[in-house]
Amino acid sequence: MLMLASAVTVAADPPIKGDAKNGNLAFGQYRTCHYPEKIIKHNNGPNINSIFGKTTGRQPGFPYYSVTFKKAEFIWSSELLDNWLSNPYTVTFPDATMMSPGVPDPQDRADLIEYLKTFQDKP
């Protein structure tokens, strides 16, 4: 029997471009728990300054991580944060203690991520 495979091209949605100014406005509701500024320490949630490239659950001095976060070996990236923000209580982090239902709108997530990128330390 001869089987022929054909390649099927599926067009993926283009990535959504975030806007840091809109992300700044959207981030206001998360300031009760998180701060992206380097000079402000942890609050109810960990400080998220320069979060991209850091391992989940490992912010020094923040004692309130869930067991799953403490054991996770994920590195924060734009993609991981987008996935996390879309539903913080996914199978990946089922015991998350974040007090937010997430950010269902993809544009709002892209804006928040772009805003947080403005707080990355420059090499």
Order of alpha helices (4+ residues) and beta strands (2+ residues): alpha-alpha-alpha-alpha
